[in-house]
Amino acid sequence: MPEDLIPVVEQPAFRVWDCGAARPVLALHCSLAHSGAWSGLVERLSGVTVTALDQPGHGRAADWDGVEEIHGLTTRLSIAWVEKLATAGPIDLFGHSFGATVALRIALARPDLVRSLMLVEPVIFAAAKGGSAYGPFRAEHETVARLMAEGRRDAAASAFHAAWGTGEPFADLPDRQRNYILARIHHIAAQNPVLLDDAAGLLVPGRLEALRVPVLMVEGGDSPPIIDAVQTALCARLPKATRLIVPGAGHMVPITHPQVVARSVQMHLDAS
């Protein structure tokens, strides 16, 4: 989760791990985190060089202006990085949560640039529409936007962290981490049109079915029930999907259980 980040102009809004070979990977973190969230996982990999971005408004990236639609903006900036890294051919993409939905969107928009996907709990909740988990989940999730509209920023952050954090109460987080989340909690409501209603059209019939790259779908066994519904729906439509469920883990599985995830990711990369 977020470390002490002191804005320094000279420090770039990305990080690079040389894991023994030039094969490029682009990694996209979850909301309210930053590129360093990937360190525990990628430091256990070999045969790749991983570049992780700070998404708009996160880490050392420029603030989001609140005008350009946030999912489209993150996708646009990430595609520019993929194009930069893909000079020798398609690259591998990693994504977690919101970042995983962006990675999926990139693969659908530019399959020519993508060699494989590793998606940790892509929160494209609209994939679960029509199932029993979706209605109750949506009502609960929209509480964050309602609290923000009421000016109750701290309550919104606490509610979101309770569902999607690493288990500790929001009030018990270190001050810097709590303040980091509070400063960015407005991003969560801004994502709802894409994540809840598929405003970006990721789930248009036939679109996922046409994606022919290998996809490793990772989730925590103790994650909210909506995740199982989303993963099941996506795996049923992605032709080359493999599913990894990590017992005892929650939504932050690549951070809390990096060793077990890294083993499967390495096998996925080696086979792709």
Backbone as JSON, one array per atom type, in Angstrom:
{
  "sequence": "MPEDLIPVVEQPAFRVWDCGAARPVLALHCSLAHSGAWSGLVERLSGVTVTALDQPGHGRAADWDGVEEIHGLTTRLSIAWVEKLATAGPIDLFGHSFGATVALRIALARPDLVRSLMLVEPVIFAAAKGGSAYGPFRAEHETVARLMAEGRRDAAASAFHAAWGTGEPFADLPDRQRNYILARIHHIAAQNPVLLDDAAGLLVPGRLEALRVPVLMVEGGDSPPIIDAVQTALCARLPKATRLIVPGAGHMVPITHPQVVARSVQMHLDAS",
  "N": [[0.84, -1.19, 0.0], [0.29, 2.43, -0.07], [3.35, 4.14, 0.28], [5.52, 6.39, 2.11], [5.37, 9.21, 0.3], [7.05, 11.75, -1.06], [6.62, 14.57, -2.91], [8.79, 15.02, -5.53], [10.23, 16.69, -8.08], [12.21, 15.7, -9.77], [11.97, 12.94, -9.66], [10.71, 10.19, -11.39], [7.39, 9.24, -12.59], [7.13, 6.47, -12.59], [8.32, 3.07, -12.18], [11.01, 0.75, -12.54], [11.88, -2.64, -12.8], [14.52, -4.73, -13.29], [14.49, -7.92, -14.09], [16.21, -9.81, -15.04], [16.05, -10.16, -17.81], [15.27, -8.7, -21.04], [12.63, -8.81, -21.84], [9.65, -7.09, -22.04], [7.34, -5.95, -19.57], [4.37, -4.3, -18.68], [2.95, -2.85, -15.85], [0.01, -2.17, -14.05], [-1.34, -0.53, -11.39], [-3.66, -0.87, -8.55], [-6.48, 1.22, -7.58], [-5.86, 4.02, -5.45], [-3.35, 3.31, -4.68], [0.03, 2.91, -5.75], [2.81, 2.75, -8.07], [4.78, 1.3, -6.71], [3.46, -0.7, -5.38], [3.68, -3.08, -6.71], [6.08, -4.26, -6.06], [6.68, -6.46, -4.26], [5.7, -8.67, -5.64], [6.89, -8.58, -8.3], [9.61, -8.68, -7.81], [10.06, -11.32, -7.38], [10.04, -12.53, -9.79], [11.45, -13.75, -12.91], [13.33, -13.29, -15.96], [12.22, -11.09, -17.23], [11.63, -7.53, -17.75], [10.14, -5.26, -15.77], [7.98, -2.57, -15.98], [6.32, -0.27, -14.04], [3.61, 1.92, -13.75], [2.75, 5.06, -12.23], [-0.52, 5.86, -11.85], [-2.82, 8.4, -13.14], [-3.07, 11.03, -10.81], [-1.99, 9.56, -8.74], [0.72, 8.37, -6.69], [3.64, 9.69, -8.0], [2.6, 10.81, -10.23], [0.99, 13.24, -12.37], [-1.72, 15.25, -11.09], [-5.12, 14.24, -11.44], [-7.33, 15.99, -13.53], [-10.03, 16.05, -13.14], [-11.76, 16.39, -15.2], [-11.34, 15.07, -17.79], [-12.52, 11.85, -18.58], [-11.86, 9.33, -16.24], [-11.14, 6.59, -16.57], [-10.78, 6.36, -19.33], [-8.73, 8.25, -19.66], [-6.61, 7.08, -18.16], [-6.28, 4.76, -19.64], [-5.52, 5.81, -22.14], [-3.03, 7.07, -21.55], [-1.64, 4.84, -20.7], [-1.58, 3.2, -22.97], [0.14, 4.68, -24.55], [2.54, 4.15, -23.22], [2.69, 1.38, -23.6], [3.05, 1.28, -26.38], [5.56, 2.45, -26.49], [7.12, 0.52, -25.2], [6.81, -1.68, -26.79], [8.47, -1.99, -29.02], [9.9, -4.11, -30.07], [8.03, -6.01, -30.44], [4.88, -7.54, -29.32], [3.9, -7.03, -25.85], [3.78, -8.11, -22.39], [1.09, -7.62, -20.11], [0.33, -6.59, -16.83], [-2.24, -6.22, -14.41], [-4.07, -4.84, -11.69], [-7.12, -4.83, -10.05], [-8.73, -1.81, -10.56], [-6.65, -1.13, -12.3], [-6.4, -3.54, -13.64], [-8.72, -3.59, -15.18], [-8.12, -1.57, -16.94], [-5.88, -2.66, -18.22], [-7.16, -4.81, -19.51], [-8.83, -3.37, -21.22], [-6.93, -2.14, -22.86], [-5.88, -4.4, -24.15], [-8.1, -5.21, -25.6], [-8.49, -3.03, -27.27], [-6.03, -2.74, -28.57], [-4.92, -5.32, -29.59], [-2.74, -6.1, -31.07], [-0.53, -5.25, -29.7], [-0.21, -6.74, -27.44], [0.99, -9.47, -25.67], [0.43, -11.24, -23.55], [-1.85, -11.42, -20.72], [-2.07, -10.67, -17.25], [-4.37, -10.58, -14.9], [-5.46, -9.29, -11.95], [-8.2, -9.63, -10.12], [-10.03, -7.95, -11.84], [-12.06, -5.18, -11.71], [-14.48, -4.93, -13.23], [-17.38, -4.62, -12.69], [-19.8, -4.72, -13.97], [-19.84, -7.02, -15.46], [-21.02, -8.92, -13.92], [-23.69, -8.38, -13.93], [-27.12, -9.22, -13.74], [-26.77, -11.44, -12.22], [-27.06, -12.88, -8.9], [-25.39, -11.59, -7.09], [-24.95, -9.01, -7.94], [-26.87, -6.83, -7.6], [-27.15, -6.34, -4.68], [-24.42, -5.78, -4.21], [-23.97, -3.47, -5.82], [-25.62, -1.55, -4.58], [-24.31, -1.31, -2.12], [-21.73, -0.51, -2.93], [-22.19, 1.97, -4.15], [-22.56, 3.53, -1.99], [-20.19, 4.8, -1.33], [-19.94, 6.87, -3.24], [-22.23, 8.31, -2.54], [-21.65, 9.15, 0.1], [-19.47, 10.77, -0.46], [-20.75, 12.78, -1.94], [-22.19, 13.92, 0.07], [-20.27, 15.21, 1.42], [-18.79, 13.74, 3.2], [-16.03, 12.71, 3.42], [-14.14, 11.22, 4.89], [-15.72, 9.14, 5.91], [-16.45, 7.93, 3.52], [-13.97, 7.0, 2.57], [-13.33, 5.21, 4.6], [-15.39, 3.31, 4.34], [-14.86, 2.29, 1.78], [-12.27, 1.25, 2.12], [-12.76, -0.73, 3.99], [-14.02, -2.69, 2.51], [-12.19, -3.26, 0.45], [-9.55, -3.17, 1.27], [-6.64, -4.3, 3.15], [-7.55, -5.5, 5.41], [-7.17, -4.29, 7.94], [-8.66, -1.81, 10.09], [-9.64, 1.37, 8.72], [-9.12, 3.59, 10.34], [-6.94, 2.77, 11.77], [-4.76, 2.85, 10.14], [-1.47, 4.1, 9.25], [-0.83, 7.64, 9.54], [0.11, 8.93, 7.18], [-0.56, 7.11, 5.15], [-3.32, 6.96, 5.45], [-4.03, 9.62, 4.9], [-3.16, 9.79, 2.28], [-4.97, 8.09, 0.95], [-7.38, 9.43, 1.54], [-7.02, 11.77, 0.08], [-7.47, 10.94, -2.47], [-9.85, 9.62, -2.74], [-12.02, 10.47, -4.17], [-11.67, 9.53, -6.72], [-12.84, 7.04, -6.84], [-15.68, 7.15, -7.04], [-15.76, 8.38, -9.51], [-15.07, 6.4, -11.25], [-17.27, 4.8, -11.6], [-19.16, 4.83, -13.87], [-17.86, 3.31, -15.9], [-17.08, 0.95, -14.52], [-19.37, -0.04, -13.2], [-21.38, 0.12, -15.13], [-20.3, -0.4, -17.59], [-19.48, 1.65, -19.42], [-17.41, 1.94, -21.21], [-17.65, -0.11, -22.97], [-16.45, -2.67, -22.77], [-17.61, -5.12, -22.44], [-19.18, -5.71, -24.59], [-21.05, -7.88, -26.67], [-19.23, -10.56, -28.06], [-16.78, -9.27, -28.01], [-14.91, -9.85, -25.88], [-14.66, -12.54, -26.44], [-13.19, -12.55, -28.75], [-10.62, -12.09, -28.01], [-7.53, -13.41, -28.07], [-5.23, -13.87, -26.59], [-3.18, -15.41, -24.01], [-4.58, -15.41, -20.74], [-4.13, -14.88, -17.38], [-6.11, -15.14, -14.65], [-6.42, -13.84, -11.53], [-7.37, -14.17, -8.11], [-8.45, -13.49, -4.73], [-9.35, -15.92, -2.31], [-10.95, -15.08, -0.23], [-12.12, -12.76, -1.04], [-14.59, -10.14, -1.73], [-17.91, -11.33, -2.53], [-18.77, -10.44, -5.07], [-16.53, -10.5, -6.65], [-15.98, -13.2, -7.27], [-18.21, -13.61, -8.9], [-17.7, -11.85, -11.03], [-15.21, -12.82, -11.98], [-15.93, -15.41, -12.75], [-17.75, -14.84, -14.81], [-16.1, -13.47, -16.67], [-14.1, -15.39, -17.22], [-15.6, -17.31, -18.5], [-15.97, -16.19, -20.93], [-13.54, -15.42, -22.05], [-11.32, -16.83, -24.26], [-8.8, -18.02, -23.68], [-8.36, -18.18, -20.92], [-7.05, -18.69, -17.65], [-7.62, -19.59, -14.31], [-6.7, -18.5, -11.1], [-7.15, -19.04, -7.75], [-6.47, -17.82, -4.62], [-6.26, -19.2, -1.57], [-7.41, -17.85, 1.55], [-6.72, -15.26, 0.98], [-7.45, -11.82, 0.19], [-8.73, -8.98, -1.63], [-6.35, -7.6, -2.01], [-4.43, -9.38, -2.87], [-1.98, -9.61, -4.52], [-0.23, -8.15, -3.03], [-0.39, -9.07, -0.38], [0.05, -11.79, -0.63], [2.41, -12.36, -2.25], [4.28, -14.35, -2.97], [3.0, -16.81, -3.62], [1.39, -15.95, -5.72], [3.34, -15.07, -7.51], [4.56, -17.45, -8.32], [2.64, -18.66, -9.99], [2.35, -16.63, -11.88], [4.9, -16.61, -13.02], [4.93, -19.11, -14.29], [2.88, -18.66, -16.09], [3.98, -16.6, -17.67], [6.21, -17.94, -18.73], [4.97, -19.79, -20.34], [3.74, -18.27, -22.25]],
  "CA": [[0.0, 0.0, 0.0], [1.09, 3.63, -0.28], [4.48, 4.42, 1.14], [5.72, 7.83, 2.24], [5.69, 9.77, -1.01], [7.32, 13.17, -1.0], [6.73, 15.0, -4.3], [10.08, 15.52, -5.97], [10.07, 16.84, -9.52], [13.18, 14.9, -10.5], [11.67, 11.52, -9.6], [9.7, 9.88, -12.42], [6.13, 8.62, -12.17], [7.15, 5.05, -12.93], [9.43, 2.32, -11.61], [11.46, -0.34, -13.42], [12.59, -3.75, -12.18], [15.22, -5.61, -14.21], [14.4, -9.27, -13.52], [17.11, -10.73, -15.7], [15.94, -10.2, -19.27], [14.68, -7.48, -21.58], [11.22, -8.99, -22.18], [8.98, -6.01, -21.31], [6.03, -6.06, -18.93], [3.82, -3.07, -18.12], [2.11, -3.18, -14.7], [-0.93, -1.1, -13.7], [-1.72, -0.79, -10.0], [-5.05, -0.64, -8.14], [-6.79, 2.57, -7.13], [-5.42, 4.48, -4.13], [-2.01, 2.78, -4.42], [1.03, 3.52, -6.63], [3.58, 1.74, -8.79], [5.56, 0.48, -5.8], [2.67, -1.82, -4.88], [4.05, -4.3, -7.43], [7.45, -4.68, -5.76], [6.76, -7.78, -3.66], [5.45, -9.69, -6.67], [7.79, -8.61, -9.45], [10.95, -9.04, -7.36], [10.13, -12.78, -7.35], [9.96, -13.01, -11.17], [12.69, -13.76, -13.68], [13.18, -13.32, -17.41], [11.46, -9.94, -17.72], [11.85, -6.22, -17.16], [8.8, -4.77, -15.45], [7.77, -1.14, -15.79], [5.05, 0.0, -13.38], [3.27, 3.33, -13.84], [1.84, 5.74, -11.32], [-1.68, 6.3, -12.62], [-3.17, 9.81, -12.9], [-3.47, 11.37, -9.46], [-1.41, 8.62, -7.8], [2.17, 8.37, -6.61], [4.26, 10.94, -8.47], [1.96, 11.25, -11.47], [0.24, 14.5, -12.31], [-3.08, 15.14, -10.58], [-6.24, 14.15, -12.38], [-7.98, 17.31, -13.59], [-11.45, 15.92, -12.84], [-12.54, 16.69, -16.4], [-11.27, 13.92, -18.69], [-13.03, 10.63, -17.95], [-10.66, 8.79, -15.61], [-10.74, 5.31, -17.14], [-10.25, 6.65, -20.66], [-7.44, 8.93, -19.5], [-5.6, 6.11, -17.74], [-6.05, 3.88, -20.79], [-4.77, 6.56, -23.17], [-1.65, 7.23, -21.12], [-1.01, 3.51, -20.63], [-1.31, 2.75, -24.35], [1.37, 5.35, -24.99], [3.65, 3.4, -22.66], [2.76, 0.09, -24.28], [3.66, 1.54, -27.69], [6.98, 2.72, -26.25], [7.79, -0.7, -24.78], [6.55, -2.77, -27.73], [9.22, -1.77, -30.26], [10.38, -5.4, -30.6], [6.9, -6.93, -30.53], [3.89, -7.42, -28.24], [4.41, -7.12, -24.48], [2.89, -8.65, -21.36], [0.45, -6.63, -19.25], [-0.2, -6.95, -15.52], [-3.14, -5.22, -13.86], [-4.74, -5.18, -10.43], [-8.33, -4.09, -9.72], [-8.96, -0.82, -11.61], [-5.57, -1.28, -13.27], [-6.68, -4.72, -14.47], [-9.72, -3.23, -16.19], [-7.41, -0.79, -17.95], [-5.09, -3.62, -19.0], [-8.1, -5.52, -20.39], [-9.26, -2.42, -22.26], [-5.82, -2.0, -23.8], [-5.79, -5.62, -24.96], [-9.23, -5.22, -26.53], [-8.32, -1.95, -28.24], [-4.78, -2.91, -29.31], [-4.42, -6.7, -29.42], [-1.45, -6.23, -31.74], [0.53, -4.84, -28.8], [-0.29, -7.5, -26.2], [1.43, -10.87, -25.73], [-0.35, -11.96, -22.54], [-2.43, -10.62, -19.65], [-2.24, -11.18, -15.9], [-5.36, -9.69, -14.33], [-5.83, -9.58, -10.57], [-9.52, -9.11, -9.74], [-10.49, -6.78, -12.62], [-13.33, -4.78, -11.09], [-15.5, -4.57, -14.2], [-18.51, -5.2, -11.98], [-20.92, -4.91, -14.89], [-19.8, -8.4, -15.96], [-21.85, -9.75, -13.05], [-25.09, -7.97, -14.02], [-28.03, -10.33, -13.97], [-26.54, -12.46, -11.2], [-27.59, -12.55, -7.57], [-24.45, -10.77, -6.31], [-24.75, -7.66, -8.47], [-27.74, -5.82, -7.01], [-26.7, -5.95, -3.35], [-23.1, -5.16, -4.29], [-24.06, -2.12, -6.36], [-26.17, -0.68, -3.55], [-23.26, -1.07, -1.13], [-20.62, 0.21, -3.54], [-22.59, 3.35, -4.42], [-22.48, 4.27, -0.73], [-19.0, 5.65, -1.36], [-20.29, 8.08, -3.99], [-23.22, 9.07, -1.76], [-20.94, 9.8, 1.2], [-18.69, 11.86, -1.05], [-21.69, 13.85, -2.3], [-22.6, 14.54, 1.33], [-19.1, 15.83, 2.01], [-18.26, 12.88, 4.27], [-14.89, 12.1, 2.76], [-13.53, 10.23, 5.76], [-16.61, 7.98, 5.95], [-16.36, 7.27, 2.21], [-12.69, 6.28, 2.53], [-13.43, 4.11, 5.54], [-16.26, 2.29, 3.76], [-14.16, 1.66, 0.66], [-11.14, 0.47, 2.63], [-13.27, -1.91, 4.68], [-14.35, -3.71, 1.5], [-11.15, -3.55, -0.53], [-8.21, -3.03, 1.83], [-5.93, -5.5, 3.58], [-8.18, -6.06, 6.59], [-7.1, -3.45, 9.11], [-9.58, -0.66, 10.01], [-9.08, 2.57, 8.12], [-8.64, 4.48, 11.39], [-5.69, 2.25, 12.32], [-3.67, 3.02, 9.19], [-0.58, 5.23, 9.53], [-1.39, 8.92, 9.1], [0.45, 9.24, 5.78], [-1.33, 6.24, 4.28], [-4.72, 7.39, 5.54], [-4.16, 10.89, 4.18], [-2.99, 9.49, 0.85], [-6.25, 7.56, 0.49], [-8.38, 10.51, 1.62], [-6.78, 12.75, -0.98], [-7.77, 10.36, -3.78], [-11.05, 8.81, -2.66], [-12.98, 10.92, -5.2], [-11.47, 8.73, -7.93], [-13.66, 5.83, -6.81], [-16.98, 7.46, -7.62], [-15.58, 8.75, -10.92], [-14.89, 5.17, -12.04], [-18.5, 4.01, -11.62], [-19.79, 4.6, -15.17], [-17.2, 2.2, -16.6], [-17.02, -0.29, -13.76], [-20.71, -0.54, -12.88], [-22.29, 0.12, -16.27], [-19.54, -0.69, -18.81], [-19.55, 2.77, -20.35], [-16.35, 1.8, -22.21], [-18.0, -1.18, -23.91], [-15.57, -3.84, -22.69], [-18.39, -6.35, -22.39], [-20.01, -5.84, -25.8], [-21.03, -9.28, -27.13], [-18.22, -10.93, -29.04], [-15.5, -8.57, -27.88], [-14.0, -10.67, -25.07], [-14.48, -13.81, -27.13], [-12.22, -12.37, -29.83], [-9.3, -11.86, -27.45], [-6.9, -14.72, -28.17], [-3.98, -13.97, -25.84], [-3.34, -16.09, -22.71], [-4.98, -14.53, -19.64], [-4.14, -15.45, -16.05], [-7.07, -14.43, -13.81], [-6.03, -14.09, -10.14], [-8.29, -13.61, -7.12], [-8.35, -13.99, -3.37], [-10.46, -16.77, -1.92], [-11.79, -14.39, 0.74], [-12.54, -11.47, -1.6], [-16.04, -9.96, -1.74], [-18.59, -12.26, -3.45], [-18.9, -9.9, -6.42], [-15.34, -10.86, -7.41], [-16.22, -14.52, -7.84], [-19.18, -13.47, -9.99], [-17.02, -11.2, -12.16], [-14.2, -13.73, -12.52], [-16.64, -16.5, -13.43], [-18.3, -14.33, -16.06], [-15.03, -13.17, -17.61], [-13.44, -16.64, -17.64], [-16.5, -18.01, -19.41], [-15.96, -15.52, -22.24], [-12.17, -15.28, -22.56], [-10.99, -18.18, -24.78], [-7.56, -18.61, -23.18], [-8.23, -17.76, -19.53], [-6.75, -19.63, -16.56], [-8.05, -18.94, -13.07], [-5.98, -18.82, -9.87], [-7.79, -18.58, -6.52], [-5.51, -17.95, -3.53], [-6.99, -19.36, -0.3], [-7.05, -16.97, 2.65], [-6.35, -13.93, 0.5], [-8.5, -10.91, -0.22], [-8.55, -8.21, -2.86], [-4.97, -7.14, -2.14], [-3.66, -10.62, -2.94], [-0.59, -9.54, -4.99], [0.57, -7.5, -1.99], [-0.38, -9.89, 0.83], [0.48, -13.16, -0.95], [3.19, -12.23, -3.5], [5.06, -15.54, -3.34], [2.15, -17.78, -4.31], [0.98, -15.35, -6.99], [4.51, -15.02, -8.4], [4.81, -18.78, -8.91], [1.72, -18.84, -11.11], [2.67, -15.63, -12.9], [6.1, -17.06, -13.74], [4.51, -20.2, -15.21], [2.08, -18.01, -17.14], [4.91, -15.91, -18.57], [7.04, -18.94, -19.42], [4.15, -20.5, -21.34], [3.11, -17.31, -23.18]],
  "C": [[0.88, 1.24, 0.0], [2.19, 3.82, 0.76], [4.55, 5.92, 1.35], [6.18, 8.37, 0.9], [5.85, 11.28, -0.87], [7.5, 13.66, -2.42], [8.09, 15.61, -4.6], [10.06, 15.53, -7.49], [10.98, 15.9, -10.28], [12.83, 13.41, -10.54], [10.52, 11.19, -10.55], [8.48, 9.18, -11.83], [6.04, 7.19, -12.67], [8.35, 4.4, -12.26], [9.75, 1.17, -12.54], [12.22, -1.35, -12.6], [13.21, -4.6, -13.28], [15.27, -6.99, -13.55], [15.15, -10.27, -14.39], [17.02, -10.83, -17.2], [15.16, -8.97, -19.73], [13.19, -7.6, -21.9], [10.35, -8.01, -21.38], [7.6, -6.4, -20.78], [5.63, -4.68, -18.46], [2.82, -3.45, -17.04], [1.3, -1.96, -14.26], [-1.56, -1.41, -12.35], [-3.22, -0.53, -9.75], [-5.24, 0.82, -7.72], [-6.27, 2.8, -5.71], [-4.08, 3.88, -3.72], [-1.02, 3.56, -5.28], [1.87, 2.4, -7.21], [4.37, 0.81, -7.88], [4.79, -0.7, -5.23], [3.04, -3.14, -5.54], [5.35, -4.93, -6.93], [7.53, -6.1, -5.21], [6.56, -8.9, -4.65], [6.57, -9.72, -7.7], [9.22, -8.95, -9.04], [11.14, -10.55, -7.26], [10.08, -13.38, -8.75], [11.34, -13.02, -11.81], [12.36, -13.73, -15.17], [12.42, -12.16, -18.01], [12.06, -8.65, -17.16], [10.48, -5.58, -17.0], [8.84, -3.26, -15.25], [6.39, -0.95, -15.18], [4.82, 1.5, -13.37], [2.56, 3.8, -12.58], [0.69, 6.28, -12.16], [-2.03, 7.75, -12.3], [-3.66, 10.04, -11.47], [-2.87, 10.48, -8.38], [0.11, 8.72, -7.81], [2.74, 9.72, -7.01], [3.69, 11.42, -9.8], [1.24, 12.59, -11.27], [-1.16, 14.25, -11.77], [-4.07, 14.96, -11.72], [-6.98, 15.48, -12.35], [-9.47, 17.25, -13.29], [-12.34, 16.17, -14.03], [-12.53, 15.49, -17.35], [-11.7, 12.66, -17.95], [-11.84, 9.77, -17.51], [-10.21, 7.45, -16.21], [-10.15, 5.5, -18.54], [-8.9, 7.32, -20.6], [-6.34, 7.93, -19.14], [-5.27, 5.15, -18.88], [-5.19, 4.58, -21.84], [-3.3, 6.7, -22.79], [-0.92, 5.89, -21.07], [-0.7, 2.96, -22.01], [-0.05, 3.42, -24.89], [2.6, 4.64, -24.46], [3.8, 2.04, -23.33], [3.44, 0.26, -25.64], [5.16, 1.77, -27.55], [7.76, 1.43, -25.95], [7.73, -1.81, -25.83], [7.31, -2.61, -29.05], [9.7, -3.08, -30.89], [9.24, -6.42, -30.72], [5.97, -6.78, -29.35], [4.5, -7.66, -26.87], [3.36, -7.77, -23.58], [2.35, -7.51, -20.51], [0.03, -7.27, -17.94], [-1.17, -5.84, -15.1], [-3.81, -5.74, -12.61], [-5.94, -4.26, -10.25], [-8.67, -3.1, -10.85], [-7.9, -0.95, -12.7], [-5.77, -2.49, -14.18], [-7.75, -4.43, -15.51], [-9.1, -2.39, -17.29], [-6.58, -1.71, -18.83], [-5.99, -4.39, -19.97], [-8.56, -4.62, -21.52], [-8.18, -2.22, -23.31], [-5.75, -3.21, -24.73], [-6.93, -5.69, -25.98], [-9.06, -4.18, -27.63], [-7.11, -2.17, -29.14], [-4.22, -4.31, -29.11], [-3.08, -6.93, -30.08], [-0.28, -5.93, -30.82], [0.68, -5.76, -27.59], [0.05, -8.97, -26.43], [0.64, -11.74, -24.75], [-0.87, -10.97, -21.51], [-2.36, -11.38, -18.34], [-3.13, -10.18, -15.18], [-5.73, -10.14, -12.93], [-7.15, -8.86, -10.27], [-9.91, -7.85, -10.52], [-11.9, -6.4, -12.19], [-14.31, -4.21, -12.12], [-16.79, -5.23, -13.71], [-19.7, -5.48, -12.89], [-20.96, -6.31, -15.48], [-20.73, -9.3, -15.16], [-23.32, -9.36, -13.1], [-25.97, -9.16, -14.37], [-27.88, -11.45, -12.97], [-26.99, -11.98, -9.84], [-26.68, -11.62, -6.78], [-24.49, -9.3, -6.71], [-25.59, -6.6, -7.77], [-27.31, -5.4, -5.62], [-25.32, -5.28, -3.36], [-23.21, -3.72, -4.76], [-24.59, -1.14, -5.3], [-25.11, -0.33, -2.51], [-22.14, -0.2, -1.72], [-20.96, 1.68, -3.77], [-22.67, 4.19, -3.15], [-21.29, 5.21, -0.72], [-19.29, 6.95, -2.09], [-21.28, 8.93, -3.21], [-22.54, 9.81, -0.62], [-20.09, 10.95, 0.69], [-19.58, 13.04, -1.38], [-22.16, 14.6, -1.06], [-21.44, 15.25, 2.02], [-18.44, 15.02, 3.1], [-17.11, 12.04, 3.71], [-14.28, 10.98, 3.6], [-14.39, 8.97, 5.83], [-16.57, 7.21, 4.63], [-15.08, 6.44, 2.13], [-12.73, 5.06, 3.44], [-14.27, 2.97, 4.98], [-15.56, 1.56, 2.62], [-13.04, 0.77, 1.15], [-11.62, -0.79, 3.33], [-13.56, -3.04, 3.7], [-13.14, -4.17, 0.71], [-9.72, -3.43, -0.01], [-7.62, -4.36, 2.26], [-6.45, -6.04, 4.91], [-8.16, -5.18, 7.82], [-8.09, -2.29, 8.98], [-8.89, 0.57, 9.44], [-8.47, 3.48, 9.18], [-7.3, 4.04, 11.96], [-4.51, 2.38, 11.36], [-2.74, 4.15, 9.64], [-1.13, 6.52, 8.92], [-1.12, 9.18, 7.62], [-0.36, 8.38, 4.82], [-2.81, 6.64, 4.27], [-4.94, 8.68, 4.76], [-4.02, 10.72, 2.67], [-4.31, 8.99, 0.25], [-7.31, 8.66, 0.48], [-8.23, 11.5, 0.48], [-7.22, 12.27, -2.34], [-9.09, 9.6, -3.81], [-12.1, 9.24, -3.7], [-12.81, 10.16, -6.51], [-12.46, 7.57, -7.99], [-15.03, 6.08, -7.44], [-16.86, 7.78, -9.11], [-15.44, 7.52, -11.81], [-16.21, 4.44, -12.31], [-19.12, 3.83, -13.01], [-19.18, 3.45, -15.95], [-17.33, 0.9, -15.82], [-18.4, -0.88, -13.48], [-21.6, -0.71, -14.1], [-21.6, -0.1, -17.61], [-19.66, 0.41, -19.85], [-18.49, 2.68, -21.44], [-16.6, 0.66, -23.19], [-17.08, -2.39, -23.89], [-16.33, -5.15, -22.83], [-19.34, -6.51, -23.56], [-19.93, -7.28, -26.3], [-20.0, -9.51, -28.23], [-16.86, -10.31, -28.82], [-14.5, -9.38, -27.04], [-13.68, -11.98, -25.77], [-13.42, -13.74, -28.23], [-10.79, -12.19, -29.32], [-8.58, -13.21, -27.3], [-5.59, -14.85, -27.41], [-4.23, -14.76, -24.55], [-3.63, -15.07, -21.61], [-4.95, -15.33, -18.34], [-5.03, -14.57, -15.17], [-6.81, -14.81, -12.36], [-7.06, -13.46, -9.21], [-7.99, -14.19, -5.75], [-9.57, -14.81, -3.0], [-11.42, -16.12, -0.95], [-12.23, -13.01, 0.24], [-14.06, -11.35, -1.57], [-16.7, -10.85, -2.79], [-18.71, -11.74, -4.88], [-17.7, -10.29, -7.27], [-15.49, -12.24, -8.02], [-17.17, -14.44, -9.02], [-18.53, -12.86, -11.22], [-16.02, -12.17, -12.8], [-14.86, -14.88, -13.29], [-17.16, -16.04, -14.78], [-17.21, -14.07, -17.1], [-14.36, -14.45, -18.12], [-14.3, -17.43, -18.61], [-16.43, -17.43, -20.82], [-14.57, -15.39, -22.86], [-11.66, -16.65, -22.99], [-9.77, -18.83, -24.13], [-7.29, -18.17, -21.74], [-7.92, -18.95, -18.62], [-7.01, -18.9, -15.25], [-7.22, -19.44, -11.89], [-6.73, -18.2, -8.69], [-6.84, -18.86, -5.36], [-6.26, -18.05, -2.21], [-6.48, -18.39, 0.77], [-6.69, -15.56, 2.26], [-7.6, -13.12, 0.17], [-8.12, -10.15, -1.47], [-7.11, -7.78, -3.08], [-3.99, -8.31, -2.26], [-2.25, -10.46, -3.51], [0.33, -8.88, -3.99], [0.7, -8.4, -0.76], [0.16, -11.3, 0.59], [1.35, -13.16, -2.22], [3.88, -13.51, -3.93], [4.21, -16.53, -4.12], [1.68, -17.24, -5.65], [2.14, -15.38, -7.98], [4.78, -16.37, -9.04], [3.91, -19.0, -10.12], [1.99, -17.85, -12.23], [3.89, -16.06, -13.7], [5.76, -18.17, -14.72], [3.72, -19.63, -16.38], [2.99, -17.32, -18.16], [5.73, -16.92, -19.39], [6.28, -19.65, -20.52], [3.59, -19.58, -22.42], [4.04, -16.94, -24.34]]
}
